[in-house]
Amino acid sequence: GFGAQHEFWCILFIVFLLIYVTSIMGNSGIILLINTDSRFQTPMYFFLQHLAFVDICYTSAITPRMLQSFTEEKNLILFQGCVIQFLVYATFATSDCYLLAMMAVDPYVAICKPLHYTVIMSRTVCIRLVAGSYIMGSINASVQTGFTCSLSFCKSNSINHFFCDIFPLLSLACADTWVNKFVLFVLAGAIGVLSGLIIMVSYICILMTILKIQTADGKQKAFFTCFSHLAAVSILYGTLFLIYVRPSSSSSLGIYKVISLFYTVVIPMVNPLIYSLRNKEVKDAFRRKIERKNLSCFLF
């Protein structure tokens, strides 16, 4: 858990409940909007709706159980429940990283190869890219879960965290965990390097193309096309870097929990705000939906 005093539990419950409800409503609203408006049937919004779905899944693997813990004196979770929570979280958190990398390809093709955009970013290609993100997420989560569950846990049955993450679980193992940490390092490194290279190369090419644009309006339009995605990437990758590339010491446990809380609970709420507030098309579509609903209520 958080280690907070009981008198703060009610406040924490209300705060995290509001964040969770906002996350579900925001991401569900984006999915519903994209699927009901024909103007959003483009690769960018296809990736965005899957990003929203992934955000819903991995925050739902953690937040409801965390909220439940604030209402109980004894914070208990079955071993099977702990395994399932980590498996679901790891699957969709990894898929999130790959989806953000795939979303960097879309503006690259749109800005650097505009005449070939519809051919390169076809419906079939987009489906394969999204399917690949889910498959890679499933592989990473299955391997990590398998290696973790193969350990013997004899030190304690108390997880010093608010969800079943890999480092708190490894600290309870009575066997040597260097193999698990090595596998984690290799897989996490592969995910970070591969997705990071895709994003970095895409944006280097985008930047070089933007600098060749003569008009100020053209440069501004190209910049705002990439801003939302860059903001989401910076927030997620920044927090994941801090959480998994850190010194392993007990003094950093409090910071570990705060950063974990940020990327598991807060980021899924922030992503819809980033993409909707910086996107005029999305804001206009939301406004039209609300006006149409108000008109229907008025007429009937």
C-alpha positions as CSV (number, residue, x, y, z in Angstrom):
1,G,0.0,0.0,0.0
2,F,0.9,3.7,0.3
3,G,1.9,3.7,4.0
4,A,-0.4,6.6,4.6
5,Q,-2.2,7.2,7.8
6,H,-5.8,5.9,8.1
7,E,-7.2,9.5,8.4
8,F,-6.0,10.2,4.8
9,W,-7.5,7.1,3.3
10,C,-10.9,8.8,2.6
11,I,-9.2,11.7,0.9
12,L,-7.0,9.4,-1.2
13,F,-10.0,7.3,-2.1
14,I,-12.0,10.3,-3.4
15,V,-9.0,11.8,-5.3
16,F,-8.1,8.5,-7.1
17,L,-11.8,7.7,-7.7
18,L,-12.2,11.0,-9.5
19,I,-9.0,10.5,-11.5
20,Y,-10.2,7.0,-12.5
21,V,-13.7,8.1,-13.5
22,T,-12.1,10.9,-15.6
23,S,-9.8,8.4,-17.3
24,I,-12.6,6.0,-18.2
25,M,-14.9,8.8,-19.4
26,G,-12.2,10.6,-21.4
27,N,-10.8,7.5,-23.1
28,S,-14.2,6.0,-23.7
29,G,-15.4,9.3,-25.1
30,I,-12.5,9.3,-27.6
31,I,-13.2,5.7,-28.7
32,L,-17.0,6.4,-29.1
33,L,-16.3,9.7,-31.0
34,I,-13.9,8.1,-33.4
35,N,-16.2,5.2,-34.1
36,T,-19.3,7.3,-34.7
37,D,-17.8,10.1,-36.7
38,S,-16.8,9.3,-40.3
39,R,-14.3,12.2,-40.4
40,F,-12.1,10.3,-37.9
41,Q,-11.6,7.2,-40.1
42,T,-7.9,7.9,-40.6
43,P,-4.8,6.1,-39.4
44,M,-4.0,8.7,-36.8
45,Y,-7.4,8.3,-35.1
46,F,-7.3,4.5,-35.6
47,F,-4.1,4.4,-33.5
48,L,-5.5,6.9,-31.0
49,Q,-8.6,4.8,-30.3
50,H,-6.4,1.8,-29.5
51,L,-4.2,3.9,-27.3
52,A,-7.3,5.0,-25.4
53,F,-8.4,1.3,-25.1
54,V,-5.0,0.3,-23.8
55,D,-5.1,3.1,-21.2
56,I,-8.4,1.9,-20.0
57,C,-7.2,-1.7,-19.7
58,Y,-4.0,-1.1,-17.8
59,T,-5.4,1.5,-15.4
60,S,-8.4,-0.8,-14.7
61,A,-6.0,-3.6,-13.8
62,I,-4.7,-1.5,-10.9
63,T,-6.9,1.4,-9.8
64,P,-10.2,-0.5,-8.8
65,R,-8.1,-2.9,-6.6
66,M,-6.3,0.1,-5.2
67,L,-9.5,1.9,-4.4
68,Q,-10.8,-1.2,-2.7
69,S,-7.7,-1.3,-0.4
70,F,-8.8,2.1,1.0
71,T,-12.0,0.6,2.3
72,E,-10.5,-2.4,4.0
73,E,-8.4,-2.7,7.1
74,K,-6.7,-5.9,5.8
75,N,-5.3,-5.5,2.3
76,L,-5.3,-9.0,0.9
77,I,-4.9,-10.3,-2.6
78,L,-4.8,-13.9,-3.7
79,F,-1.6,-15.1,-5.3
80,Q,-3.6,-15.9,-8.5
81,G,-5.1,-12.4,-8.4
82,C,-1.6,-10.9,-8.0
83,V,-0.3,-12.9,-11.1
84,I,-3.3,-11.9,-13.2
85,Q,-3.0,-8.2,-12.2
86,F,0.7,-8.1,-13.2
87,L,0.1,-10.0,-16.4
88,V,-2.7,-7.7,-17.6
89,Y,-0.8,-4.6,-16.5
90,A,2.4,-5.6,-18.2
91,T,0.6,-6.6,-21.4
92,F,-1.1,-3.3,-21.9
93,A,1.7,-1.1,-20.6
94,T,4.1,-2.7,-23.1
95,S,1.5,-2.3,-25.9
96,D,1.2,1.3,-24.9
97,C,4.9,1.9,-25.6
98,Y,4.7,0.2,-29.0
99,L,1.5,2.0,-29.9
100,L,3.1,5.4,-29.2
101,A,6.0,4.3,-31.5
102,M,3.6,3.3,-34.2
103,M,1.9,6.7,-33.8
104,A,5.2,8.4,-34.7
105,V,5.2,6.6,-38.0
106,D,1.9,8.3,-39.1
107,P,3.1,11.9,-38.9
108,Y,6.4,10.9,-40.5
109,V,4.6,9.5,-43.5
110,A,2.1,12.4,-43.6
111,I,4.8,15.1,-43.5
112,C,7.7,13.4,-45.3
113,K,5.9,11.3,-47.9
114,P,2.5,13.0,-48.3
115,L,1.9,11.7,-51.9
116,H,2.3,8.1,-50.8
117,Y,0.4,8.4,-47.5
118,T,-2.7,6.5,-48.5
119,V,-0.7,3.7,-49.9
120,I,1.8,3.3,-47.1
121,M,-0.7,3.8,-44.2
122,S,-3.4,1.5,-45.6
123,R,-6.0,-0.1,-43.4
124,T,-4.2,-3.4,-43.6
125,V,-0.9,-1.9,-42.5
126,C,-2.5,-0.1,-39.6
127,I,-4.2,-3.3,-38.4
128,R,-0.9,-5.2,-38.6
129,L,0.9,-2.5,-36.6
130,V,-1.7,-2.5,-33.9
131,A,-1.8,-6.3,-33.8
132,G,2.0,-6.3,-33.5
133,S,1.8,-4.0,-30.5
134,Y,-0.6,-6.3,-28.7
135,I,1.4,-9.4,-29.6
136,M,4.7,-7.9,-28.4
137,G,3.0,-6.8,-25.2
138,S,1.6,-10.3,-24.6
139,I,5.0,-11.9,-25.2
140,N,6.8,-9.6,-22.8
141,A,4.2,-9.9,-20.1
142,S,4.0,-13.7,-20.4
143,V,7.8,-14.1,-20.2
144,Q,8.1,-11.8,-17.2
145,T,5.1,-13.4,-15.4
146,G,6.5,-16.9,-16.1
147,F,9.9,-16.1,-14.7
148,T,8.5,-14.4,-11.7
149,C,6.0,-17.1,-10.8
150,S,8.8,-19.8,-11.0
151,L,10.4,-18.3,-7.9
152,S,9.8,-19.5,-4.4
153,F,8.4,-16.7,-2.1
154,C,9.4,-17.4,1.5
155,K,10.7,-14.0,2.9
156,S,7.3,-12.5,3.5
157,N,3.7,-12.3,2.1
158,S,3.6,-8.5,2.4
159,I,4.0,-6.6,-0.8
160,N,5.3,-3.1,-0.1
161,H,3.5,-1.5,-3.0
162,F,-0.1,-0.6,-4.1
163,F,-0.1,-3.2,-6.9
164,C,1.8,-6.3,-7.9
165,D,4.8,-4.9,-9.8
166,I,7.9,-6.9,-10.6
167,F,10.4,-5.3,-8.2
168,P,8.3,-5.6,-5.0
169,L,7.6,-9.2,-5.9
170,L,11.3,-10.1,-6.6
171,S,12.2,-8.6,-3.2
172,L,10.1,-11.3,-1.5
173,A,11.8,-14.2,-3.3
174,C,14.1,-16.5,-1.3
175,A,16.0,-17.6,-4.4
176,D,18.6,-15.6,-6.4
177,T,16.7,-13.3,-8.7
178,W,19.6,-12.2,-11.0
179,V,18.1,-14.3,-13.9
180,N,14.8,-12.5,-13.5
181,K,16.5,-9.1,-13.4
182,F,18.6,-9.9,-16.4
183,V,15.5,-11.0,-18.4
184,L,13.7,-7.8,-17.3
185,F,16.7,-5.7,-18.4
186,V,16.9,-7.4,-21.8
187,L,13.2,-7.2,-22.5
188,A,12.7,-3.7,-21.2
189,G,15.8,-2.6,-23.0
190,A,14.6,-4.1,-26.3
191,I,11.2,-2.4,-25.9
192,G,12.8,0.9,-25.0
193,V,15.5,0.7,-27.8
194,L,13.1,-0.5,-30.5
195,S,10.2,1.9,-29.8
196,G,12.6,4.8,-29.0
197,L,14.5,4.3,-32.3
198,I,11.3,4.4,-34.2
199,I,10.2,7.6,-32.5
200,M,13.6,9.2,-32.7
201,V,14.2,8.4,-36.4
202,S,10.7,9.5,-37.3
203,Y,11.0,12.9,-35.6
204,I,14.5,13.5,-37.0
205,C,13.1,13.1,-40.5
206,I,10.0,15.2,-39.6
207,L,12.2,18.0,-38.2
208,M,14.4,18.0,-41.4
209,T,11.3,18.2,-43.5
210,I,9.8,21.0,-41.4
211,L,12.9,23.1,-41.7
212,K,12.6,22.9,-45.5
213,I,9.1,24.3,-45.4
214,Q,9.1,27.9,-46.7
215,T,5.9,29.3,-45.1
216,A,5.5,30.0,-41.4
217,D,1.9,28.6,-41.5
218,G,3.2,25.3,-43.0
219,K,5.8,25.0,-40.3
220,Q,3.3,25.7,-37.5
221,K,0.8,23.2,-38.9
222,A,3.4,20.5,-39.1
223,F,4.6,21.3,-35.6
224,F,1.1,21.1,-34.0
225,T,0.6,17.8,-35.9
226,C,3.4,16.3,-33.8
227,F,3.0,18.2,-30.5
228,S,0.3,16.0,-28.9
229,H,2.2,12.8,-29.6
230,L,5.5,14.2,-28.4
231,A,3.9,15.3,-25.2
232,A,2.4,11.8,-24.5
233,V,5.7,10.1,-25.4
234,S,7.7,12.4,-23.1
235,I,5.4,11.9,-20.1
236,L,5.2,8.1,-20.4
237,Y,8.8,7.4,-21.3
238,G,10.1,9.8,-18.8
239,T,8.2,8.2,-15.9
240,L,9.1,4.6,-17.1
241,F,12.8,5.6,-17.3
242,L,12.7,6.9,-13.8
243,I,11.0,3.8,-12.4
244,Y,13.0,1.0,-14.1
245,V,16.4,2.7,-14.4
246,R,17.0,3.6,-10.8
247,P,19.3,2.7,-7.9
248,S,17.8,-0.2,-5.9
249,S,17.7,1.2,-2.4
250,S,15.1,1.3,0.3
251,S,15.4,5.1,0.5
252,S,14.0,5.4,-3.1
253,L,10.9,3.3,-2.3
254,G,8.7,6.3,-1.6
255,I,9.8,7.9,-4.9
256,Y,9.2,4.6,-6.6
257,K,5.6,4.5,-5.4
258,V,4.9,8.1,-6.4
259,I,6.3,7.6,-10.0
260,S,4.4,4.3,-10.3
261,L,1.2,6.0,-9.2
262,F,1.8,8.7,-11.9
263,Y,2.2,6.3,-14.9
264,T,-0.4,3.8,-13.8
265,V,-3.2,6.1,-12.7
266,V,-2.5,9.7,-13.8
267,I,-1.2,9.2,-17.4
268,P,-4.3,7.4,-18.6
269,M,-6.3,10.5,-17.5
270,V,-3.8,13.0,-19.1
271,N,-3.6,11.3,-22.5
272,P,-7.2,12.2,-23.6
273,L,-6.7,15.7,-22.4
274,I,-3.5,16.1,-24.4
275,Y,-5.0,14.8,-27.6
276,S,-8.4,16.6,-27.3
277,L,-7.3,19.9,-26.0
278,R,-4.6,20.3,-28.6
279,N,-6.8,19.0,-31.4
280,K,-9.3,21.3,-32.9
281,E,-11.1,18.5,-34.8
282,V,-11.7,16.6,-31.7
283,K,-12.9,19.6,-29.7
284,D,-15.3,20.6,-32.6
285,A,-16.6,17.0,-32.8
286,F,-17.2,16.9,-29.0
287,R,-19.0,20.2,-29.2
288,R,-21.2,19.1,-32.1
289,K,-22.1,15.9,-30.2
290,I,-23.1,17.9,-27.1
291,E,-25.1,20.5,-29.1
292,R,-26.9,17.7,-30.9
293,K,-27.7,15.9,-27.6
294,N,-29.0,19.2,-26.1
295,L,-31.1,19.8,-29.1
296,S,-32.6,16.4,-28.9
297,C,-33.4,16.9,-25.2
298,F,-35.0,20.2,-26.0
299,L,-37.2,18.8,-28.8
300,F,-38.4,15.8,-26.8
